[in-house]
Amino acid sequence: MLALILAIIAANELHDWAEIAVLAAIIVTVVGFMIALSPSRRA
């Protein structure tokens, strides 16, 4: 729920394509860390 609220606030503050690109890179990085650190992932 908190992530959804923060995403809506962030979307309202983005005005330029560069800001959107930076936000997308941050999201991709966070998802990548979540996958890499997942306890069910096999090495």
mmCIF entry with sequence, helices, sheets and N, C-alpha, C, O atoms, coordinates in Angstrom:
data_MODEL
# 
_entry.id   MODEL 
# 
_entity.id                         1 
_entity.type                       polymer 
_entity.pdbx_number_of_molecules   1 
# 
_entity_poly.entity_id                      1 
_entity_poly.type                           'polypeptide(L)' 
_entity_poly.nstd_linkage                   no 
_entity_poly.nstd_monomer                   no 
_entity_poly.pdbx_seq_one_letter_code       MLALILAIIAANELHDWAEIAVLAAIIVTVVGFMIALSPSRRA 
_entity_poly.pdbx_seq_one_letter_code_can   MLALILAIIAANELHDWAEIAVLAAIIVTVVGFMIALSPSRRA 
_entity_poly.pdbx_strand_id                 A 
# 
loop_
_entity_poly_seq.entity_id 
_entity_poly_seq.num 
_entity_poly_seq.mon_id 
_entity_poly_seq.hetero 
1 1  MET n 
1 2  LEU n 
1 3  ALA n 
1 4  LEU n 
1 5  ILE n 
1 6  LEU n 
1 7  ALA n 
1 8  ILE n 
1 9  ILE n 
1 10 ALA n 
1 11 ALA n 
1 12 ASN n 
1 13 GLU n 
1 14 LEU n 
1 15 HIS n 
1 16 ASP n 
1 17 TRP n 
1 18 ALA n 
1 19 GLU n 
1 20 ILE n 
1 21 ALA n 
1 22 VAL n 
1 23 LEU n 
1 24 ALA n 
1 25 ALA n 
1 26 ILE n 
1 27 ILE n 
1 28 VAL n 
1 29 THR n 
1 30 VAL n 
1 31 VAL n 
1 32 GLY n 
1 33 PHE n 
1 34 MET n 
1 35 ILE n 
1 36 ALA n 
1 37 LEU n 
1 38 SER n 
1 39 PRO n 
1 40 SER n 
1 41 ARG n 
1 42 ARG n 
1 43 ALA n 
# 
_struct_asym.id          A 
_struct_asym.entity_id   1 
# 
loop_
_struct_conf.conf_type_id 
_struct_conf.id 
_struct_conf.pdbx_PDB_helix_id 
_struct_conf.beg_label_comp_id 
_struct_conf.beg_label_asym_id 
_struct_conf.beg_label_seq_id 
_struct_conf.pdbx_beg_PDB_ins_code 
_struct_conf.end_label_comp_id 
_struct_conf.end_label_asym_id 
_struct_conf.end_label_seq_id 
_struct_conf.pdbx_end_PDB_ins_code 
_struct_conf.beg_auth_comp_id 
_struct_conf.beg_auth_asym_id 
_struct_conf.beg_auth_seq_id 
_struct_conf.end_auth_comp_id 
_struct_conf.end_auth_asym_id 
_struct_conf.end_auth_seq_id 
_struct_conf.pdbx_PDB_helix_class 
_struct_conf.details 
_struct_conf.pdbx_PDB_helix_length 
HELX_P HELX_P1 AA1 LEU A 2  ? GLU A 13 ? LEU A 2  GLU A 13 1 ? 12 
HELX_P HELX_P2 AA2 TRP A 17 ? ALA A 36 ? TRP A 17 ALA A 36 1 ? 20 
# 
_struct_conf_type.id          HELX_P 
_struct_conf_type.criteria    ? 
_struct_conf_type.reference   ? 
# 
loop_
_atom_site.group_PDB 
_atom_site.id 
_atom_site.type_symbol 
_atom_site.label_atom_id 
_atom_site.label_alt_id 
_atom_site.label_comp_id 
_atom_site.label_asym_id 
_atom_site.label_entity_id 
_atom_site.label_seq_id 
_atom_site.pdbx_PDB_ins_code 
_atom_site.Cartn_x 
_atom_site.Cartn_y 
_atom_site.Cartn_z 
_atom_site.occupancy 
_atom_site.B_iso_or_equiv 
_atom_site.pdbx_formal_charge 
_atom_site.auth_seq_id 
_atom_site.auth_comp_id 
_atom_site.auth_asym_id 
_atom_site.auth_atom_id 
_atom_site.pdbx_PDB_model_num 
ATOM 1   N N  . MET A 1 1  ? 0.828  -1.196  0.000   1.00 0.00 ? 1  MET A N  1 
ATOM 2   C CA . MET A 1 1  ? 0.000  0.000   0.000   1.00 0.00 ? 1  MET A CA 1 
ATOM 3   C C  . MET A 1 1  ? 0.866  1.251   0.000   1.00 0.00 ? 1  MET A C  1 
ATOM 4   O O  . MET A 1 1  ? 0.612  2.202   -0.739  1.00 0.00 ? 1  MET A O  1 
ATOM 5   N N  . LEU A 1 2  ? 1.898  1.231   0.847   1.00 0.00 ? 2  LEU A N  1 
ATOM 6   C CA . LEU A 1 2  ? 2.803  2.373   0.920   1.00 0.00 ? 2  LEU A CA 1 
ATOM 7   C C  . LEU A 1 2  ? 3.531  2.585   -0.410  1.00 0.00 ? 2  LEU A C  1 
ATOM 8   O O  . LEU A 1 2  ? 3.712  3.718   -0.857  1.00 0.00 ? 2  LEU A O  1 
ATOM 9   N N  . ALA A 1 3  ? 3.945  1.480   -1.033  1.00 0.00 ? 3  ALA A N  1 
ATOM 10  C CA . ALA A 1 3  ? 4.638  1.587   -2.317  1.00 0.00 ? 3  ALA A CA 1 
ATOM 11  C C  . ALA A 1 3  ? 3.735  2.208   -3.382  1.00 0.00 ? 3  ALA A C  1 
ATOM 12  O O  . ALA A 1 3  ? 4.196  2.990   -4.213  1.00 0.00 ? 3  ALA A O  1 
ATOM 13  N N  . LEU A 1 4  ? 2.462  1.859   -3.354  1.00 0.00 ? 4  LEU A N  1 
ATOM 14  C CA . LEU A 1 4  ? 1.522  2.423   -4.322  1.00 0.00 ? 4  LEU A CA 1 
ATOM 15  C C  . LEU A 1 4  ? 1.354  3.925   -4.120  1.00 0.00 ? 4  LEU A C  1 
ATOM 16  O O  . LEU A 1 4  ? 1.337  4.687   -5.086  1.00 0.00 ? 4  LEU A O  1 
ATOM 17  N N  . ILE A 1 5  ? 1.233  4.343   -2.879  1.00 0.00 ? 5  ILE A N  1 
ATOM 18  C CA . ILE A 1 5  ? 1.107  5.778   -2.580  1.00 0.00 ? 5  ILE A CA 1 
ATOM 19  C C  . ILE A 1 5  ? 2.362  6.534   -3.011  1.00 0.00 ? 5  ILE A C  1 
ATOM 20  O O  . ILE A 1 5  ? 2.273  7.605   -3.610  1.00 0.00 ? 5  ILE A O  1 
ATOM 21  N N  . LEU A 1 6  ? 3.523  5.973   -2.705  1.00 0.00 ? 6  LEU A N  1 
ATOM 22  C CA . LEU A 1 6  ? 4.776  6.628   -3.108  1.00 0.00 ? 6  LEU A CA 1 
ATOM 23  C C  . LEU A 1 6  ? 4.926  6.668   -4.625  1.00 0.00 ? 6  LEU A C  1 
ATOM 24  O O  . LEU A 1 6  ? 5.454  7.637   -5.172  1.00 0.00 ? 6  LEU A O  1 
ATOM 25  N N  . ALA A 1 7  ? 4.466  5.621   -5.306  1.00 0.00 ? 7  ALA A N  1 
ATOM 26  C CA . ALA A 1 7  ? 4.544  5.605   -6.769  1.00 0.00 ? 7  ALA A CA 1 
ATOM 27  C C  . ALA A 1 7  ? 3.650  6.684   -7.377  1.00 0.00 ? 7  ALA A C  1 
ATOM 28  O O  . ALA A 1 7  ? 4.029  7.326   -8.357  1.00 0.00 ? 7  ALA A O  1 
ATOM 29  N N  . ILE A 1 8  ? 2.473  6.884   -6.803  1.00 0.00 ? 8  ILE A N  1 
ATOM 30  C CA . ILE A 1 8  ? 1.569  7.929   -7.299  1.00 0.00 ? 8  ILE A CA 1 
ATOM 31  C C  . ILE A 1 8  ? 2.180  9.309   -7.079  1.00 0.00 ? 8  ILE A C  1 
ATOM 32  O O  . ILE A 1 8  ? 2.128  10.164  -7.963  1.00 0.00 ? 8  ILE A O  1 
ATOM 33  N N  . ILE A 1 9  ? 2.754  9.520   -5.910  1.00 0.00 ? 9  ILE A N  1 
ATOM 34  C CA . ILE A 1 9  ? 3.397  10.811  -5.631  1.00 0.00 ? 9  ILE A CA 1 
ATOM 35  C C  . ILE A 1 9  ? 4.565  11.037  -6.584  1.00 0.00 ? 9  ILE A C  1 
ATOM 36  O O  . ILE A 1 9  ? 4.728  12.136  -7.114  1.00 0.00 ? 9  ILE A O  1 
ATOM 37  N N  . ALA A 1 10 ? 5.371  10.016  -6.805  1.00 0.00 ? 10 ALA A N  1 
ATOM 38  C CA . ALA A 1 10 ? 6.527  10.148  -7.704  1.00 0.00 ? 10 ALA A CA 1 
ATOM 39  C C  . ALA A 1 10 ? 6.071  10.434  -9.132  1.00 0.00 ? 10 ALA A C  1 
ATOM 40  O O  . ALA A 1 10 ? 6.676  11.253  -9.823  1.00 0.00 ? 10 ALA A O  1 
ATOM 41  N N  . ALA A 1 11 ? 5.009  9.765   -9.579  1.00 0.00 ? 11 ALA A N  1 
ATOM 42  C CA . ALA A 1 11 ? 4.511  9.975   -10.931 1.00 0.00 ? 11 ALA A CA 1 
ATOM 43  C C  . ALA A 1 11 ? 4.031  11.408  -11.133 1.00 0.00 ? 11 ALA A C  1 
ATOM 44  O O  . ALA A 1 11 ? 4.158  11.955  -12.228 1.00 0.00 ? 11 ALA A O  1 
ATOM 45  N N  . ASN A 1 12 ? 3.488  12.011  -10.096 1.00 0.00 ? 12 ASN A N  1 
ATOM 46  C CA . ASN A 1 12 ? 3.026  13.396  -10.213 1.00 0.00 ? 12 ASN A CA 1 
ATOM 47  C C  . ASN A 1 12 ? 4.183  14.390  -10.260 1.00 0.00 ? 12 ASN A C  1 
ATOM 48  O O  . ASN A 1 12 ? 4.022  15.510  -10.746 1.00 0.00 ? 12 ASN A O  1 
ATOM 49  N N  . GLU A 1 13 ? 5.342  13.987  -9.759  1.00 0.00 ? 13 GLU A N  1 
ATOM 50  C CA . GLU A 1 13 ? 6.492  14.890  -9.717  1.00 0.00 ? 13 GLU A CA 1 
ATOM 51  C C  . GLU A 1 13 ? 7.397  14.766  -10.937 1.00 0.00 ? 13 GLU A C  1 
ATOM 52  O O  . GLU A 1 13 ? 8.289  15.595  -11.119 1.00 0.00 ? 13 GLU A O  1 
ATOM 53  N N  . LEU A 1 14 ? 7.195  13.759  -11.771 1.00 0.00 ? 14 LEU A N  1 
ATOM 54  C CA . LEU A 1 14 ? 8.062  13.554  -12.931 1.00 0.00 ? 14 LEU A CA 1 
ATOM 55  C C  . LEU A 1 14 ? 7.606  14.447  -14.083 1.00 0.00 ? 14 LEU A C  1 
ATOM 56  O O  . LEU A 1 14 ? 6.447  14.405  -14.497 1.00 0.00 ? 14 LEU A O  1 
ATOM 57  N N  . HIS A 1 15 ? 8.533  15.251  -14.591 1.00 0.00 ? 15 HIS A N  1 
ATOM 58  C CA . HIS A 1 15 ? 8.190  16.195  -15.651 1.00 0.00 ? 15 HIS A CA 1 
ATOM 59  C C  . HIS A 1 15 ? 9.029  16.005  -16.911 1.00 0.00 ? 15 HIS A C  1 
ATOM 60  O O  . HIS A 1 15 ? 8.649  16.484  -17.979 1.00 0.00 ? 15 HIS A O  1 
ATOM 61  N N  . ASP A 1 16 ? 10.147 15.325  -16.807 1.00 0.00 ? 16 ASP A N  1 
ATOM 62  C CA . ASP A 1 16 ? 11.078 15.215  -17.929 1.00 0.00 ? 16 ASP A CA 1 
ATOM 63  C C  . ASP A 1 16 ? 11.385 13.738  -18.175 1.00 0.00 ? 16 ASP A C  1 
ATOM 64  O O  . ASP A 1 16 ? 11.282 12.919  -17.261 1.00 0.00 ? 16 ASP A O  1 
ATOM 65  N N  . TRP A 1 17 ? 11.756 13.405  -19.396 1.00 0.00 ? 17 TRP A N  1 
ATOM 66  C CA . TRP A 1 17 ? 12.056 12.018  -19.721 1.00 0.00 ? 17 TRP A CA 1 
ATOM 67  C C  . TRP A 1 17 ? 13.258 11.522  -18.944 1.00 0.00 ? 17 TRP A C  1 
ATOM 68  O O  . TRP A 1 17 ? 13.336 10.332  -18.638 1.00 0.00 ? 17 TRP A O  1 
ATOM 69  N N  . ALA A 1 18 ? 14.198 12.396  -18.615 1.00 0.00 ? 18 ALA A N  1 
ATOM 70  C CA . ALA A 1 18 ? 15.382 11.980  -17.871 1.00 0.00 ? 18 ALA A CA 1 
ATOM 71  C C  . ALA A 1 18 ? 15.013 11.548  -16.450 1.00 0.00 ? 18 ALA A C  1 
ATOM 72  O O  . ALA A 1 18 ? 15.581 10.590  -15.927 1.00 0.00 ? 18 ALA A O  1 
ATOM 73  N N  . GLU A 1 19 ? 14.079 12.239  -15.833 1.00 0.00 ? 19 GLU A N  1 
ATOM 74  C CA . GLU A 1 19 ? 13.634 11.850  -14.497 1.00 0.00 ? 19 GLU A CA 1 
ATOM 75  C C  . GLU A 1 19 ? 12.954 10.489  -14.538 1.00 0.00 ? 19 GLU A C  1 
ATOM 76  O O  . GLU A 1 19 ? 13.136 9.676   -13.631 1.00 0.00 ? 19 GLU A O  1 
ATOM 77  N N  . ILE A 1 20 ? 12.176 10.236  -15.579 1.00 0.00 ? 20 ILE A N  1 
ATOM 78  C CA . ILE A 1 20 ? 11.515 8.943   -15.726 1.00 0.00 ? 20 ILE A CA 1 
ATOM 79  C C  . ILE A 1 20 ? 12.551 7.841   -15.936 1.00 0.00 ? 20 ILE A C  1 
ATOM 80  O O  . ILE A 1 20 ? 12.412 6.745   -15.394 1.00 0.00 ? 20 ILE A O  1 
ATOM 81  N N  . ALA A 1 21 ? 13.583 8.132   -16.718 1.00 0.00 ? 21 ALA A N  1 
ATOM 82  C CA . ALA A 1 21 ? 14.635 7.142   -16.969 1.00 0.00 ? 21 ALA A CA 1 
ATOM 83  C C  . ALA A 1 21 ? 15.388 6.805   -15.686 1.00 0.00 ? 21 ALA A C  1 
ATOM 84  O O  . ALA A 1 21 ? 15.705 5.641   -15.444 1.00 0.00 ? 21 ALA A O  1 
ATOM 85  N N  . VAL A 1 22 ? 15.674 7.803   -14.870 1.00 0.00 ? 22 VAL A N  1 
ATOM 86  C CA . VAL A 1 22 ? 16.374 7.558   -13.607 1.00 0.00 ? 22 VAL A CA 1 
ATOM 87  C C  . VAL A 1 22 ? 15.501 6.734   -12.671 1.00 0.00 ? 22 VAL A C  1 
ATOM 88  O O  . VAL A 1 22 ? 15.991 5.797   -12.041 1.00 0.00 ? 22 VAL A O  1 
ATOM 89  N N  . LEU A 1 23 ? 14.226 7.064   -12.570 1.00 0.00 ? 23 LEU A N  1 
ATOM 90  C CA . LEU A 1 23 ? 13.316 6.303   -11.717 1.00 0.00 ? 23 LEU A CA 1 
ATOM 91  C C  . LEU A 1 23 ? 13.211 4.859   -12.199 1.00 0.00 ? 23 LEU A C  1 
ATOM 92  O O  . LEU A 1 23 ? 13.198 3.935   -11.386 1.00 0.00 ? 23 LEU A O  1 
ATOM 93  N N  . ALA A 1 24 ? 13.137 4.658   -13.501 1.00 0.00 ? 24 ALA A N  1 
ATOM 94  C CA . ALA A 1 24 ? 13.062 3.296   -14.048 1.00 0.00 ? 24 ALA A CA 1 
ATOM 95  C C  . ALA A 1 24 ? 14.332 2.513   -13.721 1.00 0.00 ? 24 ALA A C  1 
ATOM 96  O O  . ALA A 1 24 ? 14.257 1.329   -13.393 1.00 0.00 ? 24 ALA A O  1 
ATOM 97  N N  . ALA A 1 25 ? 15.493 3.156   -13.807 1.00 0.00 ? 25 ALA A N  1 
ATOM 98  C CA . ALA A 1 25 ? 16.753 2.483   -13.479 1.00 0.00 ? 25 ALA A CA 1 
ATOM 99  C C  . ALA A 1 25 ? 16.801 2.098   -12.006 1.00 0.00 ? 25 ALA A C  1 
ATOM 100 O O  . ALA A 1 25 ? 17.288 1.021   -11.663 1.00 0.00 ? 25 ALA A O  1 
ATOM 101 N N  . ILE A 1 26 ? 16.305 2.959   -11.142 1.00 0.00 ? 26 ILE A N  1 
ATOM 102 C CA . ILE A 1 26 ? 16.268 2.646   -9.708  1.00 0.00 ? 26 ILE A CA 1 
ATOM 103 C C  . ILE A 1 26 ? 15.350 1.459   -9.453  1.00 0.00 ? 26 ILE A C  1 
ATOM 104 O O  . ILE A 1 26 ? 15.694 0.562   -8.683  1.00 0.00 ? 26 ILE A O  1 
ATOM 105 N N  . ILE A 1 27 ? 14.184 1.446   -10.095 1.00 0.00 ? 27 ILE A N  1 
ATOM 106 C CA . ILE A 1 27 ? 13.242 0.345   -9.900  1.00 0.00 ? 27 ILE A CA 1 
ATOM 107 C C  . ILE A 1 27 ? 13.833 -0.967  -10.401 1.00 0.00 ? 27 ILE A C  1 
ATOM 108 O O  . ILE A 1 27 ? 13.712 -1.993  -9.732  1.00 0.00 ? 27 ILE A O  1 
ATOM 109 N N  . VAL A 1 28 ? 14.465 -0.946  -11.559 1.00 0.00 ? 28 VAL A N  1 
ATOM 110 C CA . VAL A 1 28 ? 15.078 -2.160  -12.103 1.00 0.00 ? 28 VAL A CA 1 
ATOM 111 C C  . VAL A 1 28 ? 16.190 -2.657  -11.184 1.00 0.00 ? 28 VAL A C  1 
ATOM 112 O O  . VAL A 1 28 ? 16.330 -3.863  -10.982 1.00 0.00 ? 28 VAL A O  1 
ATOM 113 N N  . THR A 1 29 ? 16.975 -1.747  -10.628 1.00 0.00 ? 29 THR A N  1 
ATOM 114 C CA . THR A 1 29 ? 18.043 -2.129  -9.712  1.00 0.00 ? 29 THR A CA 1 
ATOM 115 C C  . THR A 1 29 ? 17.492 -2.757  -8.439  1.00 0.00 ? 29 THR A C  1 
ATOM 116 O O  . THR A 1 29 ? 18.015 -3.768  -7.969  1.00 0.00 ? 29 THR A O  1 
ATOM 117 N N  . VAL A 1 30 ? 16.447 -2.171  -7.882  1.00 0.00 ? 30 VAL A N  1 
ATOM 118 C CA . VAL A 1 30 ? 15.842 -2.718  -6.664  1.00 0.00 ? 30 VAL A CA 1 
ATOM 119 C C  . VAL A 1 30 ? 15.264 -4.106  -6.937  1.00 0.00 ? 30 VAL A C  1 
ATOM 120 O O  . VAL A 1 30 ? 15.453 -5.018  -6.132  1.00 0.00 ? 30 VAL A O  1 
ATOM 121 N N  . VAL A 1 31 ? 14.574 -4.277  -8.042  1.00 0.00 ? 31 VAL A N  1 
ATOM 122 C CA . VAL A 1 31 ? 14.029 -5.591  -8.380  1.00 0.00 ? 31 VAL A CA 1 
ATOM 123 C C  . VAL A 1 31 ? 15.162 -6.599  -8.577  1.00 0.00 ? 31 VAL A C  1 
ATOM 124 O O  . VAL A 1 31 ? 15.043 -7.749  -8.155  1.00 0.00 ? 31 VAL A O  1 
ATOM 125 N N  . GLY A 1 32 ? 16.239 -6.188  -9.202  1.00 0.00 ? 32 GLY A N  1 
ATOM 126 C CA . GLY A 1 32 ? 17.393 -7.073  -9.386  1.00 0.00 ? 32 GLY A CA 1 
ATOM 127 C C  . GLY A 1 32 ? 18.001 -7.510  -8.065  1.00 0.00 ? 32 GLY A C  1 
ATOM 128 O O  . GLY A 1 32 ? 18.351 -8.678  -7.900  1.00 0.00 ? 32 GLY A O  1 
ATOM 129 N N  . PHE A 1 33 ? 18.132 -6.574  -7.113  1.00 0.00 ? 33 PHE A N  1 
ATOM 130 C CA . PHE A 1 33 ? 18.636 -6.934  -5.790  1.00 0.00 ? 33 PHE A CA 1 
ATOM 131 C C  . PHE A 1 33 ? 17.681 -7.886  -5.086  1.00 0.00 ? 33 PHE A C  1 
ATOM 132 O O  . PHE A 1 33 ? 18.122 -8.817  -4.412  1.00 0.00 ? 33 PHE A O  1 
ATOM 133 N N  . MET A 1 34 ? 16.393 -7.667  -5.232  1.00 0.00 ? 34 MET A N  1 
ATOM 134 C CA . MET A 1 34 ? 15.418 -8.554  -4.597  1.00 0.00 ? 34 MET A CA 1 
ATOM 135 C C  . MET A 1 34 ? 15.532 -9.971  -5.152  1.00 0.00 ? 34 MET A C  1 
ATOM 136 O O  . MET A 1 34 ? 15.436 -10.941 -4.401  1.00 0.00 ? 34 MET A O  1 
ATOM 137 N N  . ILE A 1 35 ? 15.734 -10.092 -6.450  1.00 0.00 ? 35 ILE A N  1 
ATOM 138 C CA . ILE A 1 35 ? 15.894 -11.408 -7.055  1.00 0.00 ? 35 ILE A CA 1 
ATOM 139 C C  . ILE A 1 35 ? 17.208 -12.042 -6.611  1.00 0.00 ? 35 ILE A C  1 
ATOM 140 O O  . ILE A 1 35 ? 17.249 -13.230 -6.292  1.00 0.00 ? 35 ILE A O  1 
ATOM 141 N N  . ALA A 1 36 ? 18.278 -11.254 -6.591  1.00 0.00 ? 36 ALA A N  1 
ATOM 142 C CA . ALA A 1 36 ? 19.587 -11.791 -6.224  1.00 0.00 ? 36 ALA A CA 1 
ATOM 143 C C  . ALA A 1 36 ? 19.650 -12.239 -4.771  1.00 0.00 ? 36 ALA A C  1 
ATOM 144 O O  . ALA A 1 36 ? 20.335 -13.210 -4.451  1.00 0.00 ? 36 ALA A O  1 
ATOM 145 N N  . LEU A 1 37 ? 18.949 -11.548 -3.897  1.00 0.00 ? 37 LEU A N  1 
ATOM 146 C CA . LEU A 1 37 ? 18.992 -11.859 -2.472  1.00 0.00 ? 37 LEU A CA 1 
ATOM 147 C C  . LEU A 1 37 ? 17.853 -12.773 -2.025  1.00 0.00 ? 37 LEU A C  1 
ATOM 148 O O  . LEU A 1 37 ? 17.709 -13.047 -0.833  1.00 0.00 ? 37 LEU A O  1 
ATOM 149 N N  . SER A 1 38 ? 17.059 -13.235 -2.955  1.00 0.00 ? 38 SER A N  1 
ATOM 150 C CA . SER A 1 38 ? 15.917 -14.085 -2.617  1.00 0.00 ? 38 SER A CA 1 
ATOM 151 C C  . SER A 1 38 ? 16.404 -15.380 -1.989  1.00 0.00 ? 38 SER A C  1 
ATOM 152 O O  . SER A 1 38 ? 17.278 -16.041 -2.549  1.00 0.00 ? 38 SER A O  1 
ATOM 153 N N  . PRO A 1 39 ? 15.855 -15.759 -0.829  1.00 0.00 ? 39 PRO A N  1 
ATOM 154 C CA . PRO A 1 39 ? 16.311 -16.984 -0.152  1.00 0.00 ? 39 PRO A CA 1 
ATOM 155 C C  . PRO A 1 39 ? 15.959 -18.268 -0.918  1.00 0.00 ? 39 PRO A C  1 
ATOM 156 O O  . PRO A 1 39 ? 16.603 -19.297 -0.713  1.00 0.00 ? 39 PRO A O  1 
ATOM 157 N N  . SER A 1 40 ? 14.970 -18.223 -1.778  1.00 0.00 ? 40 SER A N  1 
ATOM 158 C CA . SER A 1 40 ? 14.591 -19.427 -2.510  1.00 0.00 ? 40 SER A CA 1 
ATOM 159 C C  . SER A 1 40 ? 15.370 -19.588 -3.816  1.00 0.00 ? 40 SER A C  1 
ATOM 160 O O  . SER A 1 40 ? 15.189 -20.572 -4.533  1.00 0.00 ? 40 SER A O  1 
ATOM 161 N N  . ARG A 1 41 ? 16.227 -18.632 -4.118  1.00 0.00 ? 41 ARG A N  1 
ATOM 162 C CA . ARG A 1 41 ? 17.008 -18.696 -5.372  1.00 0.00 ? 41 ARG A CA 1 
ATOM 163 C C  . ARG A 1 41 ? 18.155 -19.683 -5.205  1.00 0.00 ? 41 ARG A C  1 
ATOM 164 O O  . ARG A 1 41 ? 18.852 -19.681 -4.191  1.00 0.00 ? 41 ARG A O  1 
ATOM 165 N N  . ARG A 1 42 ? 18.337 -20.525 -6.215  1.00 0.00 ? 42 ARG A N  1 
ATOM 166 C CA . ARG A 1 42 ? 19.422 -21.491 -6.167  1.00 0.00 ? 42 ARG A CA 1 
ATOM 167 C C  . ARG A 1 42 ? 20.677 -20.872 -6.754  1.00 0.00 ? 42 ARG A C  1 
ATOM 168 O O  . ARG A 1 42 ? 20.615 -20.105 -7.715  1.00 0.00 ? 42 ARG A O  1 
ATOM 169 N N  . ALA A 1 43 ? 21.807 -21.211 -6.171  1.00 0.00 ? 43 ALA A N  1 
ATOM 170 C CA . ALA A 1 43 ? 23.106 -20.660 -6.625  1.00 0.00 ? 43 ALA A CA 1 
ATOM 171 C C  . ALA A 1 43 ? 23.615 -21.380 -7.849  1.00 0.00 ? 43 ALA A C  1 
ATOM 172 O O  . ALA A 1 43 ? 24.685 -21.049 -8.359  1.00 0.00 ? 43 ALA A O  1 
# 
